[in-house]
Amino acid sequence: MTIRLVLAGCGNMGYAMLSGWLKSGKLPPAAVFVVEPNDDLRKRAEALGCGAAADAAAIPADAVPGLVVIAVKPQVIRDVTAAYKRFGDGRTTFVSIAAGTPVATFEAILGHRAPIVRCMPNTPAAIGKGMMVVFSNPLVSDDARRFVADLLSASGEVATIDDESLMDAVTAVSGSGPAYIFHFIEALTLAAEKAGLPTQTAKLLAMQTVYGAASLAAESGEEPGLLRQQVTSPNGTTAAALAVLMGEERLTKLITEAVEAARLRSIELGK
């Protein structure tokens, strides 16, 4: 079978995305070739039925993949991408999930004929609940855009931006955002323990409450503000708690400061 996609890097995110593509039937294993120097990581790709090698030089000489997905850490992105320069003639679309690496970096390495898609995923993509945001350079065809969006949808929701500079804000909100939620679960768990609940019960209450609330917000179609109001009885327990969180816009200001700090750091890392 013709190689349709080359996956460069099969670490946690790369493997999660690959698994999603195969399980959803969006790609057959024989259509994917994985390049991964780590023996253990390469073997798990092979266990899924994909072709695999430790080096890009092992990709068949006559292969012209529709996509090359670069799923390696930003620190090694230049060296890794250079190995795929032979596919930079315009027939292959490149997709990068490397945080903070602009399209211009890939254009400088691959040449200015290469169609490039920059994607910012987040860790819930590992369970098919991720948020993927993409930006494409003008050389990416409509068919390639649709194919990339369809593949990424196996890992969660997909959104598109037309201004690459907004990727720093994307990174600060959805890229780093899961860590904010995890910390909120930690804080709610600790508060539950201080209120007298046993540790395991506190953990369960905190985690399931966040999960259930997020699921309700996603599935109800209602605005979060309205859902909040529906839980809040006048002068009740929820109102007492929200007076602390919303008084002087405390939580809103704190989250806004956190997102801005992450956005500015993303800009610094991209220089």
C-alpha positions in Angstrom: 0.0 0.0 0.0 1.2 3.5 -0.7 2.5 5.5 2.2 0.0 8.3 2.8 1.5 9.7 6.0 4.9 9.8 7.6 4.9 10.3 11.4 8.2 11.7 12.6 8.3 11.0 16.4 6.2 8.5 18.3 6.4 9.8 21.8 3.3 10.3 24.0 1.5 12.8 21.8 2.6 11.2 18.5 1.5 7.8 19.6 -1.8 9.1 21.0 -2.6 10.7 17.7 -1.5 7.7 15.7 -3.7 5.4 17.8 -6.6 7.7 17.2 -6.1 7.7 13.5 -6.0 3.9 13.3 -8.8 3.1 15.8 -11.1 5.6 14.1 -10.4 4.0 10.7 -9.2 7.3 9.2 -6.0 5.6 8.1 -5.1 1.9 7.7 -1.8 0.9 9.5 -0.1 0.0 6.2 -0.6 3.6 5.0 1.5 5.0 7.8 5.3 5.0 8.2 6.8 6.0 11.6 10.3 7.3 12.1 11.3 7.0 15.7 14.9 6.4 16.9 13.9 5.1 20.3 13.6 1.3 20.1 10.8 0.9 22.6 8.7 3.7 21.1 9.3 2.4 17.6 8.2 -1.1 18.5 4.9 0.0 19.8 4.2 1.7 16.5 5.2 -1.5 14.7 2.8 -3.4 17.1 0.0 -1.3 15.6 0.9 -2.6 12.1 2.7 0.4 10.8 6.0 0.4 9.0 8.7 2.0 11.1 12.4 2.8 11.1 14.9 4.6 13.2 15.9 7.1 10.6 14.1 9.1 7.8 16.6 7.7 5.3 14.8 4.4 5.5 11.6 5.8 4.0 11.3 4.2 0.6 12.9 6.2 -2.1 9.8 6.3 -4.3 7.5 7.4 -1.5 5.6 10.7 -1.9 3.5 10.9 1.3 0.5 13.2 1.4 1.5 14.3 4.9 4.6 14.4 7.0 3.6 15.0 10.7 6.4 16.4 12.8 5.8 15.3 16.4 9.0 15.9 18.2 10.2 18.4 20.9 10.9 22.0 19.8 14.5 21.6 20.9 15.3 19.1 18.1 12.8 20.4 15.5 15.4 21.8 13.1 17.6 18.7 12.9 14.6 16.4 12.6 12.8 18.5 9.9 16.0 18.8 7.8 15.8 15.0 7.2 12.6 15.5 5.3 13.7 18.2 3.0 13.4 15.9 0.0 9.6 16.1 0.4 9.6 19.9 0.2 8.8 20.1 -3.5 5.1 21.0 -2.8 3.5 17.6 -3.2 3.7 16.8 0.6 2.0 18.8 3.3 3.9 19.2 6.6 2.0 19.2 9.9 3.9 20.3 13.0 2.7 19.9 16.6 5.8 21.5 18.1 4.9 24.2 20.5 6.3 27.7 19.8 7.8 26.8 16.4 6.5 29.2 13.7 5.7 28.3 10.1 8.7 30.4 9.0 11.1 28.0 10.7 9.8 25.2 8.6 9.8 27.3 5.4 13.5 28.1 6.1 14.4 24.5 6.4 12.1 22.9 3.7 12.0 25.7 1.2 9.2 28.0 0.2 7.3 25.5 -1.9 6.3 23.4 1.1 2.7 23.5 2.3 2.8 23.7 6.1 0.2 23.4 8.9 1.0 24.4 12.4 -1.1 22.6 15.0 -1.3 23.2 18.8 -2.8 20.2 20.5 -3.2 19.6 24.2 -2.8 16.5 26.4 -6.4 15.4 26.5 -5.9 14.4 22.8 -4.4 11.3 24.3 -8.0 10.1 25.2 -9.7 11.7 22.2 -10.9 14.7 24.2 -8.2 17.2 23.0 -8.4 20.7 21.5 -6.4 21.1 18.3 -6.0 24.6 16.8 -4.4 24.9 13.3 -2.8 27.6 11.2 -1.9 26.9 7.5 0.4 28.8 5.2 -1.1 29.8 1.8 0.3 26.8 0.0 -1.9 24.3 1.8 -4.6 23.1 -0.5 -8.3 22.9 0.5 -8.1 19.1 0.2 -5.1 18.9 2.5 -6.8 21.2 5.0 -9.9 18.9 5.0 -7.7 15.8 5.3 -5.7 17.3 8.2 -8.8 18.5 10.0 -10.4 15.0 9.6 -7.3 13.3 11.0 -7.1 15.6 14.0 -10.8 15.2 14.8 -9.9 11.7 15.9 -8.2 13.3 18.9 -10.9 15.9 19.8 -12.2 19.2 18.6 -10.5 21.2 15.8 -10.5 24.9 15.3 -8.7 27.1 12.7 -7.1 30.5 13.0 -6.0 32.8 10.2 -3.5 34.9 12.1 -0.4 32.9 13.3 0.4 35.4 16.0 -2.8 34.2 17.8 -1.1 30.9 18.4 0.6 32.3 21.5 -2.9 33.0 22.9 -4.0 29.5 21.9 -1.0 28.0 23.7 -1.9 30.0 26.8 -5.5 28.9 26.8 -5.9 25.4 25.5 -2.3 24.3 25.3 -1.4 25.1 28.9 -5.1 25.1 30.0 -5.3 21.5 31.2 -2.7 22.2 33.8 -4.9 25.0 35.2 -7.8 22.6 35.5 -5.6 19.9 37.1 -4.5 22.5 39.7 -8.1 23.5 40.3 -8.8 19.9 41.0 -5.9 19.8 43.4 -7.1 22.9 45.2 -10.7 21.7 45.4 -9.5 18.4 46.8 -7.4 20.2 49.4 -10.3 22.4 50.4 -12.6 19.3 50.7 -10.0 17.7 53.0 -9.8 20.8 55.1 -13.6 20.7 55.3 -13.4 17.3 56.9 -13.8 14.8 54.1 -11.6 11.7 53.8 -8.8 12.0 51.2 -10.2 9.5 48.7 -13.7 11.0 48.9 -12.3 14.5 48.5 -10.5 13.5 45.4 -13.6 11.8 43.9 -15.8 14.7 44.7 -13.4 17.2 43.2 -12.6 15.3 40.0 -16.1 14.1 39.2 -17.5 17.6 39.9 -15.1 19.2 37.4 -15.7 16.4 34.9 -19.5 16.5 35.2 -19.7 20.3 35.1 -17.5 20.5 31.9 -19.5 17.7 30.3 -22.8 19.5 31.1 -21.4 22.8 29.7 -20.3 21.0 26.5 -23.5 19.0 26.0 -26.3 21.3 27.2 -25.7 24.0 24.7 -26.3 26.6 27.4 -23.9 29.5 28.2 -21.7 28.7 31.2 -23.0 31.9 32.9 -26.6 30.6 32.7 -25.6 27.2 34.0 -23.9 29.0 36.9 -27.0 31.0 37.7 -29.1 27.8 37.6 -26.9 26.3 40.4 -27.0 29.5 42.5 -30.0 30.0 44.8 -30.3 33.5 46.3 -28.5 33.7 49.6 -27.7 30.0 49.4 -24.4 28.1 49.8 -23.3 28.5 46.2 -23.9 32.3 46.3 -21.8 32.4 49.4 -18.9 30.7 47.6 -19.3 32.8 44.5 -19.1 36.0 46.5 -15.6 34.9 47.3 -14.6 33.8 43.8 -16.4 36.6 41.9 -16.1 39.4 44.4 -14.0 42.2 42.7 -13.7 39.7 39.8 -11.0 37.8 41.8 -11.0 34.6 39.8 -11.4 36.3 36.4 -8.5 38.6 37.1 -6.3 35.7 38.3 -7.0 33.5 35.3 -6.5 36.5 33.0 -3.1 37.2 34.6 -2.2 33.5 34.3 -3.1 33.3 30.6 -1.2 36.5 29.8 1.9 35.2 31.6 1.7 32.0 29.5 1.1 34.0 26.3 4.1 36.2 26.9 6.3 33.2 27.7 5.1 31.6 24.4 6.2 34.7 22.5 9.7 34.5 24.2 10.1 30.8 23.4 9.2 31.4 19.8 12.0 34.0 19.2 
